[in-house]
């Protein structure tokens, strides 16, 4: 599902103008981006959680030239699926913990 499809789905299911649905989706995504940029964790019960993970720099190797390169430290967003969503995707309808 793309962002555009999500906007269309919300607009249709809630009888909202597309512009309003787009604003709602953008507000949610902007809030999530802001929280992750500030190092905060996002938890959506029954769906999953987002957090940032810090990776140290290291010495790697360029596969084309076989020369050593310095890989800089980085911070990446990470998603961990929730139990309820995992069970539904795997075909189990039981939502027990």
KEDRENTOR-403207 format. One record per atom (N, C-alpha, C): z, x, y; residue number from 1; chain; atom name. Coordinates in pm, 1 decimal, padded with zeros to 6 digits. Example, Ala and Ser with C-alpha at 12.3 -4.5 7.8 and 13.67 -1.06 7.14 Angstrom:
// residues 2
((00780.0; 01319.0; -00569.0); 1; 'A'; 'N')
((00780.0; 01230.0; -00450.0); 1; 'A'; 'CA')
((00780.0; 01320.0; -00330.0); 1; 'A'; 'C')
((00708.0; 01285.0; -00225.0); 2; 'A'; 'N')
((00714.0; 01367.0; -00106.0); 2; 'A'; 'CA')
((00787.0; 01290.0; 00003.0); 2; 'A'; 'C')
// end
This chain:
// residues 97
((00000.0; 00084.9; -00116.8); 1; 'A'; 'N')
((00000.0; 00000.0; 00000.0); 1; 'A'; 'CA')
((00000.0; 00089.9; 00123.7); 1; 'A'; 'C')
((-00085.2; 00059.5; 00217.0); 2; 'A'; 'N')
((-00092.0; 00135.2; 00341.5); 2; 'A'; 'CA')
((-00006.8; 00066.9; 00448.3); 2; 'A'; 'C')
((00014.0; 00137.6; 00558.4); 3; 'A'; 'N')
((00090.4; 00080.7; 00669.5); 3; 'A'; 'CA')
((00023.1; -00046.0; 00720.3); 3; 'A'; 'C')
((-00108.0; -00044.2; 00730.2); 4; 'A'; 'N')
((-00183.6; -00160.3; 00776.4); 4; 'A'; 'CA')
((-00165.8; -00280.0; 00681.9); 4; 'A'; 'C')
((-00166.8; -00253.8; 00552.3); 5; 'A'; 'N')
((-00145.7; -00361.5; 00454.5); 5; 'A'; 'CA')
((-00003.7; -00417.0; 00463.9); 5; 'A'; 'C')
((00093.5; -00330.9; 00488.8); 6; 'A'; 'N')
((00231.5; -00374.8; 00505.7); 6; 'A'; 'CA')
((00244.9; -00465.1; 00628.2); 6; 'A'; 'C')
((00181.5; -00425.9; 00736.1); 7; 'A'; 'N')
((00183.7; -00506.7; 00858.5); 7; 'A'; 'CA')
((00121.5; -00642.4; 00832.4); 7; 'A'; 'C')
((00007.6; -00645.1; 00765.1); 8; 'A'; 'N')
((-00059.1; -00771.8; 00733.1); 8; 'A'; 'CA')
((00027.4; -00860.3; 00643.7); 8; 'A'; 'C')
((00093.3; -00801.3; 00547.0); 9; 'A'; 'N')
((00180.2; -00875.9; 00457.2); 9; 'A'; 'CA')
((00296.3; -00939.8; 00533.2); 9; 'A'; 'C')
((00360.8; -00864.1; 00620.6); 10; 'A'; 'N')
((00472.4; -00917.3; 00699.7); 10; 'A'; 'CA')
((00423.3; -01027.9; 00792.3); 10; 'A'; 'C')
((00310.7; -01005.3; 00857.5); 11; 'A'; 'N')
((00256.3; -01106.4; 00949.0); 11; 'A'; 'CA')
((00224.9; -01235.5; 00875.4); 11; 'A'; 'C')
((00167.8; -01224.9; 00757.7); 12; 'A'; 'N')
((00130.7; -01343.2; 00679.9); 12; 'A'; 'CA')
((00253.3; -01415.7; 00626.0); 12; 'A'; 'C')
((00345.0; -01341.3; 00563.9); 13; 'A'; 'N')
((00460.7; -01404.7; 00500.8); 13; 'A'; 'CA')
((00558.2; -01464.8; 00600.4); 13; 'A'; 'C')
((00566.4; -01410.7; 00720.0); 14; 'A'; 'N')
((00660.5; -01460.8; 00820.8); 14; 'A'; 'CA')
((00592.0; -01537.5; 00933.1); 14; 'A'; 'C')
((00463.2; -01562.9; 00919.2); 15; 'A'; 'N')
((00385.3; -01635.7; 01020.6); 15; 'A'; 'CA')
((00405.3; -01575.0; 01159.7); 15; 'A'; 'C')
((00393.2; -01444.7; 01164.7); 16; 'A'; 'N')
((00406.9; -01371.7; 01290.3); 16; 'A'; 'CA')
((00270.4; -01325.4; 01338.4); 16; 'A'; 'C')
((00255.7; -01308.2; 01468.5); 17; 'A'; 'N')
((00132.7; -01244.0; 01516.8); 17; 'A'; 'CA')
((00127.6; -01100.3; 01464.0); 17; 'A'; 'C')
((00009.4; -01053.6; 01436.0); 18; 'A'; 'N')
((-00005.4; -00918.3; 01379.9); 18; 'A'; 'CA')
((00057.5; -00812.6; 01470.7); 18; 'A'; 'C')
((00045.6; -00830.1; 01601.7); 19; 'A'; 'N')
((00102.1; -00733.5; 01696.4); 19; 'A'; 'CA')
((00254.3; -00727.0; 01683.6); 19; 'A'; 'C')
((00318.7; -00839.7; 01661.8); 20; 'A'; 'N')
((00464.3; -00843.0; 01645.2); 20; 'A'; 'CA')
((00504.8; -00774.6; 01515.7); 20; 'A'; 'C')
((00433.2; -00803.5; 01407.8); 21; 'A'; 'N')
((00462.0; -00739.9; 01279.0); 21; 'A'; 'CA')
((00441.9; -00589.1; 01289.3); 21; 'A'; 'C')
((00339.1; -00546.8; 01360.7); 22; 'A'; 'N')
((00313.4; -00403.4; 01377.6); 22; 'A'; 'CA')
((00427.2; -00337.9; 01456.1); 22; 'A'; 'C')
((00477.0; -00406.5; 01557.5); 23; 'A'; 'N')
((00587.9; -00353.6; 01636.7); 23; 'A'; 'CA')
((00713.9; -00338.4; 01551.2); 23; 'A'; 'C')
((00740.2; -00436.3; 01466.0); 24; 'A'; 'N')
((00856.6; -00430.7; 01377.1); 24; 'A'; 'CA')
((00845.7; -00311.4; 01282.2); 24; 'A'; 'C')
((00730.4; -00295.7; 01219.0); 25; 'A'; 'N')
((00710.0; -00184.7; 01125.1); 25; 'A'; 'CA')
((00723.5; -00050.6; 01197.7); 25; 'A'; 'C')
((00664.2; -00040.0; 01316.2); 26; 'A'; 'N')
((00673.7; 00084.3; 01393.0); 26; 'A'; 'CA')
((00817.5; 00114.9; 01433.8); 26; 'A'; 'C')
((00893.6; 00012.8; 01471.7); 27; 'A'; 'N')
((01035.2; 00033.9; 01506.3); 27; 'A'; 'CA')
((01114.5; 00086.2; 01387.0); 27; 'A'; 'C')
((01089.8; 00029.1; 01271.0); 28; 'A'; 'N')
((01159.5; 00073.7; 01149.9); 28; 'A'; 'CA')
((01123.6; 00219.3; 01118.8); 28; 'A'; 'C')
((00995.2; 00249.9; 01118.0); 29; 'A'; 'N')
((00952.4; 00386.9; 01087.1); 29; 'A'; 'CA')
((01002.3; 00486.0; 01191.8); 29; 'A'; 'C')
((00998.5; 00448.1; 01319.5); 30; 'A'; 'N')
((01047.5; 00537.8; 01424.6); 30; 'A'; 'CA')
((01196.3; 00563.9; 01409.5); 30; 'A'; 'C')
((01271.7; 00460.9; 01373.0); 31; 'A'; 'N')
((01414.3; 00477.8; 01350.1); 31; 'A'; 'CA')
((01441.5; 00570.4; 01233.0); 31; 'A'; 'C')
((01362.5; 00556.5; 01127.3); 32; 'A'; 'N')
((01378.8; 00642.9; 01011.0); 32; 'A'; 'CA')
((01343.7; 00787.9; 01045.8); 32; 'A'; 'C')
((01234.4; 00807.4; 01118.9); 33; 'A'; 'N')
((01194.3; 00942.9; 01159.3); 33; 'A'; 'CA')
((01303.1; 01007.4; 01244.5); 33; 'A'; 'C')
((01355.9; 00930.5; 01338.6); 34; 'A'; 'N')
((01460.2; 00982.0; 01427.4); 34; 'A'; 'CA')
((01584.2; 01022.5; 01347.9); 34; 'A'; 'C')
((01625.8; 00938.8; 01254.8); 35; 'A'; 'N')
((01743.7; 00969.0; 01173.6); 35; 'A'; 'CA')
((01721.5; 01097.0; 01092.8); 35; 'A'; 'C')
((01606.3; 01111.0; 01030.2); 36; 'A'; 'N')
((01578.3; 01231.1; 00950.4); 36; 'A'; 'CA')
((01571.1; 01355.6; 01038.6); 36; 'A'; 'C')
((01514.6; 01342.9; 01157.9); 37; 'A'; 'N')
((01506.6; 01457.3; 01249.2); 37; 'A'; 'CA')
((01644.6; 01502.9; 01294.1); 37; 'A'; 'C')
((01740.8; 01411.4; 01294.9); 38; 'A'; 'N')
((01877.9; 01445.9; 01331.7); 38; 'A'; 'CA')
((01962.5; 01482.9; 01209.1); 38; 'A'; 'C')
((01898.3; 01497.7; 01094.6); 39; 'A'; 'N')
((01967.7; 01540.6; 00973.5); 39; 'A'; 'CA')
((02047.1; 01430.9; 00904.9); 39; 'A'; 'C')
((02025.7; 01306.6; 00944.6); 40; 'A'; 'N')
((02098.8; 01195.2; 00885.7); 40; 'A'; 'CA')
((02032.7; 01150.0; 00755.7); 40; 'A'; 'C')
((02112.1; 01086.6; 00672.2); 41; 'A'; 'N')
((02064.2; 01032.6; 00544.8); 41; 'A'; 'CA')
((02034.2; 00884.5; 00565.6); 41; 'A'; 'C')
((01929.2; 00835.4; 00501.6); 42; 'A'; 'N')
((01892.6; 00694.1; 00508.1); 42; 'A'; 'CA')
((01907.3; 00636.2; 00368.9); 42; 'A'; 'C')
((01984.6; 00530.1; 00355.6); 43; 'A'; 'N')
((02002.6; 00465.7; 00224.9); 43; 'A'; 'CA')
((01962.8; 00319.8; 00235.5); 43; 'A'; 'C')
((01869.5; 00279.1; 00150.9); 44; 'A'; 'N')
((01826.4; 00140.0; 00143.3); 44; 'A'; 'CA')
((01863.7; 00092.9; 00003.0); 44; 'A'; 'C')
((01971.9; 00018.2; -00005.0); 45; 'A'; 'N')
((02025.2; -00024.8; -00135.4); 45; 'A'; 'CA')
((01918.7; -00098.8; -00216.2); 45; 'A'; 'C')
((01910.0; -00064.8; -00343.7); 46; 'A'; 'N')
((01813.6; -00126.9; -00432.5); 46; 'A'; 'CA')
((01674.9; -00065.4; -00423.6); 46; 'A'; 'C')
((01654.0; 00024.6; -00327.1); 47; 'A'; 'N')
((01523.5; 00088.1; -00309.6); 47; 'A'; 'CA')
((01532.7; 00238.2; -00330.6); 47; 'A'; 'C')
((01613.9; 00304.7; -00248.0); 48; 'A'; 'N')
((01628.7; 00448.8; -00260.8); 48; 'A'; 'CA')
((01687.4; 00508.2; -00135.7); 48; 'A'; 'C')
((01688.1; 00640.9; -00128.6); 49; 'A'; 'N')
((01743.7; 00709.3; -00012.6); 49; 'A'; 'CA')
((01652.8; 00824.2; 00029.4); 49; 'A'; 'C')
((01658.5; 00853.0; 00157.5); 50; 'A'; 'N')
((01584.2; 00963.2; 00216.9); 50; 'A'; 'CA')
((01685.6; 01060.0; 00275.6); 50; 'A'; 'C')
((01655.5; 01188.0; 00267.1); 51; 'A'; 'N')
((01737.5; 01289.9; 00331.2); 51; 'A'; 'CA')
((01649.2; 01410.7; 00357.0); 51; 'A'; 'C')
((01701.8; 01503.7; 00434.5); 52; 'A'; 'N')
((01626.6; 01627.0; 00456.6); 52; 'A'; 'CA')
((01685.6; 01735.9; 00369.0); 52; 'A'; 'C')
((01601.7; 01821.4; 00320.4); 53; 'A'; 'N')
((01645.8; 01932.6; 00237.3); 53; 'A'; 'CA')
((01595.7; 02062.0; 00300.6); 53; 'A'; 'C')
((01685.1; 02156.0; 00312.7); 54; 'A'; 'N')
((01651.4; 02285.6; 00372.1); 54; 'A'; 'CA')
((01617.0; 02385.5; 00262.2); 54; 'A'; 'C')
((01507.3; 02455.8; 00282.5); 55; 'A'; 'N')
((01463.3; 02558.7; 00188.5); 55; 'A'; 'CA')
((01467.7; 02694.2; 00257.9); 55; 'A'; 'C')
((01524.3; 02793.0; 00192.6); 56; 'A'; 'N')
((01528.6; 02928.8; 00246.8); 56; 'A'; 'CA')
((01390.1; 02991.4; 00241.1); 56; 'A'; 'C')
((01369.6; 03088.7; 00326.6); 57; 'A'; 'N')
((01245.7; 03164.6; 00322.7); 57; 'A'; 'CA')
((01245.6; 03256.3; 00201.0); 57; 'A'; 'C')
((01129.6; 03300.8; 00162.5); 58; 'A'; 'N')
((01118.4; 03389.8; 00047.1); 58; 'A'; 'CA')
((00988.8; 03468.7; 00056.9); 58; 'A'; 'C')
((00978.3; 03569.3; -00025.9); 59; 'A'; 'N')
((00855.6; 03648.8; -00032.2); 59; 'A'; 'CA')
((00768.7; 03589.8; -00142.0); 59; 'A'; 'C')
((00647.2; 03550.3; -00104.7); 60; 'A'; 'N')
((00553.2; 03493.5; -00201.0); 60; 'A'; 'CA')
((00432.4; 03583.8; -00216.4); 60; 'A'; 'C')
((00335.8; 03534.0; -00289.6); 61; 'A'; 'N')
((00215.5; 03613.0; -00312.7); 61; 'A'; 'CA')
((00092.8; 03526.6; -00287.0); 61; 'A'; 'C')
((-00001.7; 03580.1; -00210.2); 62; 'A'; 'N')
((-00127.8; 03511.8; -00184.6); 62; 'A'; 'CA')
((-00211.2; 03520.3; -00312.5); 62; 'A'; 'C')
((-00244.8; 03406.3; -00375.5); 63; 'A'; 'N')
((-00317.4; 03412.3; -00503.0); 63; 'A'; 'CA')
((-00459.5; 03468.8; -00491.3); 63; 'A'; 'C')
((-00520.3; 03459.4; -00373.0); 64; 'A'; 'N')
((-00656.6; 03511.8; -00357.1); 64; 'A'; 'CA')
((-00657.7; 03663.4; -00344.1); 64; 'A'; 'C')
((-00566.1; 03715.5; -00261.1); 65; 'A'; 'N')
((-00567.7; 03859.9; -00234.0); 65; 'A'; 'CA')
((-00461.0; 03936.2; -00310.2); 65; 'A'; 'C')
((-00367.6; 03863.8; -00372.1); 66; 'A'; 'N')
((-00257.1; 03921.9; -00447.2); 66; 'A'; 'CA')
((-00161.0; 04000.8; -00357.5); 66; 'A'; 'C')
((-00169.9; 03980.5; -00224.1); 67; 'A'; 'N')
((-00080.0; 04051.3; -00132.8); 67; 'A'; 'CA')
((00046.8; 03969.6; -00111.0); 67; 'A'; 'C')
((00154.5; 04040.0; -00077.3); 68; 'A'; 'N')
((00281.2; 03973.7; -00051.9); 68; 'A'; 'CA')
((00278.9; 03908.4; 00086.0); 68; 'A'; 'C')
((00338.7; 03789.7; 00095.2); 69; 'A'; 'N')
((00349.2; 03720.6; 00223.6); 69; 'A'; 'CA')
((00491.2; 03667.6; 00238.5); 69; 'A'; 'C')
((00535.4; 03657.9; 00362.6); 70; 'A'; 'N')
((00667.9; 03604.1; 00390.8); 70; 'A'; 'CA')
((00653.7; 03454.2; 00417.3); 70; 'A'; 'C')
((00719.3; 03372.5; 00334.8); 71; 'A'; 'N')
((00718.1; 03227.2; 00353.2); 71; 'A'; 'CA')
((00842.0; 03193.1; 00435.1); 71; 'A'; 'C')
((00820.1; 03126.8; 00548.1); 72; 'A'; 'N')
((00930.5; 03094.1; 00639.0); 72; 'A'; 'CA')
((01019.1; 02983.8; 00582.0); 72; 'A'; 'C')
((01144.7; 02980.1; 00625.5); 73; 'A'; 'N')
((01232.8; 02869.7; 00585.5); 73; 'A'; 'CA')
((01173.6; 02737.8; 00636.0); 73; 'A'; 'C')
((01204.6; 02629.0; 00565.3); 74; 'A'; 'N')
((01149.4; 02500.1; 00606.8); 74; 'A'; 'CA')
((01247.2; 02388.3; 00576.0); 74; 'A'; 'C')
((01226.0; 02276.7; 00641.1); 75; 'A'; 'N')
((01305.6; 02156.7; 00620.3); 75; 'A'; 'CA')
((01207.5; 02046.3; 00585.4); 75; 'A'; 'C')
((01229.1; 01980.3; 00471.1); 76; 'A'; 'N')
((01137.6; 01875.4; 00425.7); 76; 'A'; 'CA')
((01213.8; 01746.9; 00395.3); 76; 'A'; 'C')
((01153.3; 01631.1; 00423.3); 77; 'A'; 'N')
((01215.8; 01505.6; 00383.2); 77; 'A'; 'CA')
((01200.4; 01485.1; 00232.4); 77; 'A'; 'C')
((01305.4; 01429.6; 00171.0); 78; 'A'; 'N')
((01306.8; 01407.2; 00026.8); 78; 'A'; 'CA')
((01344.7; 01261.6; 00001.7); 78; 'A'; 'C')
((01275.8; 01197.0; -00092.2); 79; 'A'; 'N')
((01307.3; 01058.9; -00129.5); 79; 'A'; 'CA')
((01362.3; 01058.1; -00271.3); 79; 'A'; 'C')
((01471.6; 00984.7; -00290.7); 80; 'A'; 'N')
((01527.7; 00967.2; -00424.3); 80; 'A'; 'CA')
((01527.4; 00817.7; -00454.1); 80; 'A'; 'C')
((01458.4; 00779.5; -00559.7); 81; 'A'; 'N')
((01444.8; 00638.5; -00594.7); 81; 'A'; 'CA')
((01579.0; 00582.4; -00641.4); 81; 'A'; 'C')
((01605.4; 00456.8; -00605.0); 82; 'A'; 'N')
((01727.9; 00389.8; -00647.9); 82; 'A'; 'CA')
((01715.9; 00337.4; -00789.8); 82; 'A'; 'C')
((01830.3; 00309.6; -00851.6); 83; 'A'; 'N')
((01831.8; 00262.9; -00991.0); 83; 'A'; 'CA')
((01756.9; 00131.5; -01007.7); 83; 'A'; 'C')
((01778.1; 00037.7; -00915.7); 84; 'A'; 'N')
((01714.9; -00093.9; -00926.8); 84; 'A'; 'CA')
((01563.0; -00082.0; -00922.5); 84; 'A'; 'C')
((01511.0; -00006.8; -00827.4); 85; 'A'; 'N')
((01365.8; 00010.8; -00816.4); 85; 'A'; 'CA')
((01310.7; 00084.0; -00938.4); 85; 'A'; 'C')
((01380.5; 00187.3; -00983.6); 86; 'A'; 'N')
((01335.3; 00262.5; -01101.4); 86; 'A'; 'CA')
((01322.3; 00170.3; -01222.1); 86; 'A'; 'C')
((01422.0; 00084.5; -01242.3); 87; 'A'; 'N')
((01418.0; -00008.4; -01356.1); 87; 'A'; 'CA')
((01302.7; -00107.2; -01343.2); 87; 'A'; 'C')
((01279.6; -00157.6; -01222.5); 88; 'A'; 'N')
((01170.7; -00254.3; -01203.3); 88; 'A'; 'CA')
((01034.5; -00190.1; -01226.7); 88; 'A'; 'C')
((01017.7; -00067.3; -01178.1); 89; 'A'; 'N')
((00890.5; 00002.7; -01197.5); 89; 'A'; 'CA')
((00867.0; 00030.9; -01345.5); 89; 'A'; 'C')
((00975.2; 00059.0; -01418.0); 90; 'A'; 'N')
((00964.8; 00088.8; -01560.1); 90; 'A'; 'CA')
((00958.2; -00036.7; -01647.0); 90; 'A'; 'C')
((00956.7; -00154.4; -01585.7); 91; 'A'; 'N')
((00936.3; -00276.9; -01660.4); 91; 'A'; 'CA')
((01062.1; -00345.6; -01708.4); 91; 'A'; 'C')
((01178.6; -00294.5; -01674.7); 92; 'A'; 'N')
((01303.0; -00359.4; -01716.2); 92; 'A'; 'CA')
((01347.2; -00454.3; -01605.7); 92; 'A'; 'C')
((01379.4; -00578.1; -01643.6); 93; 'A'; 'N')
((01422.2; -00675.4; -01543.4); 93; 'A'; 'CA')
((01572.2; -00674.2; -01526.1); 93; 'A'; 'C')
((01644.6; -00598.3; -01607.9); 94; 'A'; 'N')
((01790.2; -00593.1; -01599.1); 94; 'A'; 'CA')
((01829.4; -00506.9; -01479.7); 94; 'A'; 'C')
((01905.3; -00564.3; -01386.3); 95; 'A'; 'N')
((01948.0; -00492.0; -01267.6); 95; 'A'; 'CA')
((02095.0; -00455.5; -01274.4); 95; 'A'; 'C')
((02143.8; -00426.5; -01392.8); 96; 'A'; 'N')
((02284.1; -00388.8; -01405.6); 96; 'A'; 'CA')
((02299.4; -00240.5; -01383.5); 96; 'A'; 'C')
((02416.4; -00199.7; -01339.5); 97; 'A'; 'N')
((02441.9; -00056.5; -01315.9); 97; 'A'; 'CA')
((02482.7; 00003.4; -01442.5); 97; 'A'; 'C')
// end
